[in-house]
Amino acid sequence: MLLEKCLGSLLLLVVGIFTHALGAFVGINIGTDVSNLPPASDIVAILKAHQITHVRLYDADSHMLKALSNSGIEVMVGVTNQQVLGIGESASVAAAWINKNVAAYLPSTNITSIAVGSEVLTSIPNAAPVLVSAMNYIHKALVAANLNFQVKVSTPQSMDIIPRPFPPSTATFNSSWNSTIYQLLQFLKNTNSYYLLNAYPYYGYTKGDGIFPIDYALFRPLPSVKQIVDPNTLFHYSSMFDAMVDAAYYSIEGFNFSGIPIVVTETGWPWLGGADEPDATVENAGTYIDNLIRRVLNDSGPPSQPSIPINTYIYELFNEDKRPGPVSEKNWGVFFANETAVYPLSTSDRITENSSAVFCVAKPGEDSDALRDGLNWACGPGQANCTAIQSGQPCYNPDTLVNHASFAYNDYYQKMRSLGGTCDFGGTAMTTTRDPSYGSCKFSGSSNSSTSGGLTPAVALGPATNLIDGSSSSILQVLKLQHLLSATFFALLLL
């Protein structure tokens, strides 16, 4: 039994070490403005079930840090915005914070980074003068505890401090923050840390007055006549996400700093919005997250830094229904509070598993009257089974025309396509290979139509199991890891 435990621990250590060597990771944020937040132990069970290897906490909640103990999950803890001022004014307060919230949990809880505040320059500008002081005090406390080589310190910033992000090559930070940003970059360089960026193509698209197509925001391919090109560098940008990251790199370069990698601490897409938020849909959210995962796990950087992968945290694990603001602000989660998935993630394993399935869904942004006509025809003369989209049924929410029409269109299409039925509905429908099922709502044709909702364990958000994407380089990486583990195991047997 002792030998089995030793083997298991060592193999887990080897996997953990070489996870970094194999490439980028996709982690997830855990917000807590949730009415019925699951217990910490249940949250960690979700993370483990879906092989999520990196999480970001917005605070240093003791229940979560204890629950994450011995999980192997890498944890970014947060100094809250309310704590920044006090820590920025007192080295002793910083030391106490480190002792209570970091040193007390290491090494069993794998804390690897600290985010000092969140978008401090734009959300609490009065704390800006002490932001870098707070980071310095936190770092010095880590040095005193001999933890500075394990735990990095940084601070997430919004894209809003880069007022004109396109073209990326001319992007610069807001000059009113020059002094603070210079100090920040100097700190990151001196401590070998990374710049933390919150990048939201959803806002870049919805606030862009139609300048960029939605496909650009969703990582979808653009036709040759609509390619997004930086006129100065002639770099082609296949996604707004890449352009945002590059805008930050060029802004950093404007201060004559290099070698500071960028980690995206927040990005995502809301799956439900108000009447004036038509782009916040389940289809768009699922598409964005699916394509984001593929993008990050190809291990490349943006055009200006192609060799630096973009480690990224999805915003967010749960819908935070207690957040103020528009409807979309409450609906960014991958999971509901009852732990069912809002939408499935069609990562490469899932696409391979369900590659023959084709679904018929409503096109986002179509005329409401046309969608209503299509819905009525599908549920009437088309004889689609529309019971599931009635009030109280599993597919009723979100209560939108696009969602209801998608379900009805697909039910008709699955029943009738073998007899010549098409996916058109007056031009308001389109086919997709992405399973539109979500939570307990299962669309006809789904490979999981007889199972409960959620992400399958094969769908991983971390790097260790998302490497087989069909490319020879990814397969080679997996084979290398397999040989490494085999060699390690063989060596242990010889001990």
N, C-alpha and C positions, 0 to 999 in steps of 0.2 A: 504493500500500500504506500509506503514511504517513497519507494522508487517511482511508482506511478505519479505521485504528487510532484516529485522533482522533475520528472520528464515533462509533465504537463506545464509546470511553471516555466521551465527553460524554453520549451517550444513556443509558449505564448510570448516570452520575452523576445525570441528570435523573430517571430512574426511582427511584433511591435516595432522592433528596430528597423526591419527591412520594409515595413509599410512606408516609411519616409523615403527610403531609397527608391521605391517603386513609383513615386509621383505624388500628385496633388491629392488633397482631400476635400470632401464636401461635408461640413458639419451642420449643426442646426442651433438656432437660438431658442431659449426657453423663457418666454415671458410669463408673468404671473398674475396679470389683470384678468383673471378668469373666475367666474362665479363658483364653479365647482371643480377647482383644480384637483386632479387626482393626487393621491398620496405620493410622496417622493419615491417610495419603493416601486410603485406602479409605473411611474415615469421612467425610471431606470430600466424596468422590464421592457417597456416599449423600445427604448434605445437599443437594448441588447437584441431584442427580437428582430429588429430591422438593421442590425449590425452598424449602427451609427457610432462612429469612432471619435468624434469631436463635438463638444457642446460648449455653448457660451451662456453663462448665467449673468443676469443684469445686476446681481448683488452677490453676496457670499452666504446664501441661506444654509444654515447648519444642517437642516433636514436633508437637503439635496446633496450637500458635500459628504454627509455620512452615508447616504444611500449609494453614492457613486464610489464608495470605498471598494477597492479590489476589483473594480469593473474593468480596469484597463483603459477606460474612456478618458481622453485628454480633455481637460476642463479649463476654460477661460472664465475666471471670476471677475466681478465688477465692483469697482468703487462707485457708489451711486453719486449722481450729481449733487445731492444734498450733502455728501461727505467731502466733496472736493475742497471746499473752502477751508474746512477745519484741518484737513491733512496738509493742504498747501501752506498753511501758516505755522505748522508745528511738526518737527521731526519726531517728537515723542508720540504724538497722535498717530503718525504713520507707522512707527514701530509697533505700537499697540495693535493697530489694525492688522499688520502682517502676522504678529504672534497669534492673534485670535482667529483670523480667517484663512491663513495659508499654512504657517508652520505647524499649527495644531492638527492639520489633516494630512500632511505629507509624511511618509511617501505613499501611504495606502490609497489616498485619493490623488489621482495623477493631475495635479494642478500644474499647468505649463505656462500660463500667461495671465496677466492682470490688465483689464481695460479700465483706465482711470477716467471715469465719467463717460458720458455718451453725447456726442455732438455738442460739446461744451461751448465752442465758439459761437454757435448759432442758437443754442437753446438756453444757456445761462451765461451770456457774455460778461456779466459782472465777475465771473470766476476766472475769466481768461488770464488776468495778470498773475494768478497763482497756479495755473494749470501745470506748467512745466516744473514749478517748485514742488507740487504734489507728486509728480512723477519722479523727480529726483529723490525726494524723501522716501518714497516707496522703494525705489531701487536701492538706496543706501541701507534701508532696513533689511532688504533681501541679502545684501552683501554681509551685513552683520550676522545674519542667520545662516550664512554660507549656502544660500539658495539662489543666488543671482545667475548661476550657470544653467539652472533648471527652469527658472521662471522669468519670462520676458515681460517688460512693461511697455505699454503703448496707450493710445487714446483714440477711439473711433471719431472720425469727422464726416460730416455730411458733404455731398456734392455741392451744396449751396455755397461753400466757401470758394468754389471755382465758378465764377459768374458766367463765363462763356466757354463751355467745355468743347465746343466744336468750331473749327477743326481742332483736334487734339494738339497738334503741333504748336498752336499759338495760345493754348490754355495757360492761365496763370491764376495763382491764388488771389483772393480779394486783398488788395494792397493795404487795407486798413488793419489787417492782421499780420502784416509783415514781420514785426518784431517777435510776436508769439510763435509764428510758424517757423521762423529761423531757429529760435531756441528749441522748438520741438524737434525739428529735423536734426539739429546738432545732437540732441539727446539720443535720438534713434540711431544715429550713426555711431556715436560713442559706445552705446550699449549693445550694438549689433542686433537691434530690434527691427520691427517692421511698421510700416505706415498702415493704419487701419482705416478702411474706407467703407462707408455705407453708400451703396450704388443701387439706385432704383430706376431701371428703364421704364417701369410703369409710369412714374411721374415724368420722366423725360419725354415719353410719348404723349401722355394726356395733357401736359402743359406746353407742348410744342407747337400748338396751333396748326397741326397737320403738316409740319415741315418734313417729318420722317414717317414712313409707312409703318403700320403696326407689325408687319412681318419682320422688320428690322429690330423692333423691340423684343420680339418673341423668338429670336434666333432662327427664323425661317429663311430659306434661300430667297434671294432677290433676283429678279430678271436682270439680264446684262445691261439694259437701258436704265436701270434704277440703282446701280451700284453706288455705295457710299464711299467716296474717295477723299482723302485729305489732299487739298490742292498743292500743299507745300512739300509733302513727303511722297505723295502718290501712293501712300499705303491704302489698301482696300480694307474697309471695316465691314465684316459680315454680321456684326451685331452691335447694338447700342451699348451693351455690357462691356465689350472690348474697348469701344471708343471712350467710355467713361473711365475705365482703368488707365488707358493711355493718357487721357487728359490729366489724371493725377500724376502719372510718371513725368510728363512734360512740365507740370507745375513744380514738381520737386526739382527737376533739372534746372528750372529757372532760378533756383537759389544756389546753383552750382554744387548740388549734392547728387551722388550716384551710389549705386550699390545698396539702396534701401528698398527691399521688396515690399510689394503691396499685398495685403490680405484683405479680402472683402468680408467685413463683419456682418453686413446685412444686405440681402437682396431677396426679392420675392415678387409675388403678384397676388392681389386680392381676388378671391373667388366669388365674392358677392358685393354689390354696391347699391347705392340708391338710384333713383330714377335718372339723376344727372351723372351717373357713373356707369355708362353702358359697357365699358371695356373690362369691368370687374366681373368675370364669368368663370365658371368651373372649367370650361374648355380652355380659355386663355391661361388660367392659373396652372392647370395641368401641363399644358404645352410649354409654358415658360420653365417650370421646374424640371420637367423631363429634359428639355434641351439644355438647360443650365448644367445639369449633372453631366450630360455627355460632353459639353464644352469644357468644363473644368477638368474632367478626368481624362481628357486627351493630353494632359500634361504640358501644354504649350502656354506661352504668355501672349500678350497683345502684340500687334505688329512691331512696336518699337522695342519690345523686350521679349522676343519669341522664346527664349530659353528659360524664362522665369515663370513657372506655373502659377496660376491664380487660385490659391487656397481660399475657400469660400464657405460662409455660413448662411444657410437658408433662413429667411425670416418667414415663418417661425413654426414651432412645434404645434402649439394650440391656438385656436381662435381666442383672442382676448376680448370677451364681450363687455368688459367693464371700461374699455378705453373710450375716452370722449372723442367727439368729432364725427365725421360722416360715416355712413354705413360701412364703407370699405375698410375703415380703420379697425373695425372689429373682426375682420374676416380674412386674415392673411394665413391662417393656420393650415398645416397639413392634416391635423387631427382635430376632431371635436373633443370636448371635455369628457365625453363618455368613451373615449379612446378608439372610436371608429374613424377610419380615414375619410377625409373630405373627398379625395380623388385618388386613384391609383397612380403610381409612378411607372411610366412605361420605359424603364431603363432597358439596356440591351438584352438582359436575360428575359425580361418580360416580352419584349418585342419578338424575340426568337420563339418564345413559348406560344405566342398568340399571333404569329405573323400572317396566318391565313385569314384572320378575322378582319372584316371590313364593316365599319359602322356608318350609318347615315345620320348626320346631325345638322341642326340649323346653323346657318352662317351668322356669325356675330355681326351686329350693326345693320341687319336687314330691316326694312320697313315693318312697323308693328302690324299694320293692317294685313300686309302680305303674309306675315308669320301666323296671324290669327286665322286667316283663310286656310293656310296649309294645315294648321293644327286641327281645325274643324273638319276639313276633308279627311285627314288621316283617321281621326277618331270616329267619323261618320261613315261615308261611302267606302273609305279605304279599309274599314273594319280592323283597325289597329286596336289592341287591348290597352285602353287608357286608364284602367283602374288605378294603377300605381301613381298617377299624377293627380289623383283626387285628394281633397283636403284630408289630412290625417294619415295618408298613405306614404310609403317610404320615399317616393320620388316627387312629392309635392313641393318640398323646399329644396333649393331656392324657388320661391313662387314667382318665376319670370317666364315670359313668353318663349325666350330662347331655350330655357331648360325643358319646359313642357313640350314645345314643338320638337326638340331633339329626341325626346323619349318616344313620342308618337311617330315621328318620321322613321326612326330606327326600327320600331316594332313592325311597322308596315313593310319596310324594306327587307327585313330578315325573313318575313313570311312570303313575300311576293317576288323577290328578285329572281328566284328560279323559274318563275312563270312569266318573266318579262317586266316585272315591276322595277322602276327606276328611282334614283335618289335625286329628285329635281324640285318638286313642289313649287313650281312657278319661279324657279331660280333662287329659292331661299335656302336650299339644302346643299350639303357637300358630303363627300365620303372622307373617312379618316381611318387609319389603322390604330389610332390611339383609343383604347377602351374608355368610353365616357362614363362608366359606372363610378359611383362614389358612395362612401358610407354603406348603408344597407340598400341603396338604390342600385339594382343590377339591370343593365340594359340587355336586351335580347342579343344573343351572339357572343356574350362575354364568356371567356373561359372560366370565370369565377361566378357564373350566374346562379350556381346552387350552393355557394359558400358565403360565409359572412364577410363583411367589408374589412378593408384594411390592406396594408402593404404586406406582400409575402416576404418571408425571411430572405428569399433570394434577391430581393431588391435592397441593395445596400447603399447607404449614403457615404460610406467611407471608402478608402482606396483599396482595402485589402481584397475585396471581392467584386469590384466593379471594373476589373481590368479587361475582361474578355468582351471586346466590342467588335470583334470580327477582324481587327487589324493585326497584321503579323507581329508588329512591335509589342502590342499588348499581350498576345499569346506567348511571345518569347519571354516577357517579363514574368508571367505566371509560371512558365516552365522553369525559369531560373529559380524562382522561389521554391517550387516543388523540389528541385534538386537540392537546394540549400537545406530544406527541412529534412529531406531524406538523409543527407550527409550528416546532419546534426544528430539525428536519431541513431544512425549507425555508430557514430562516435561515442554516443552515450552507452550503447550496448557493450562497447569495448572497455568501458571504465572498470 
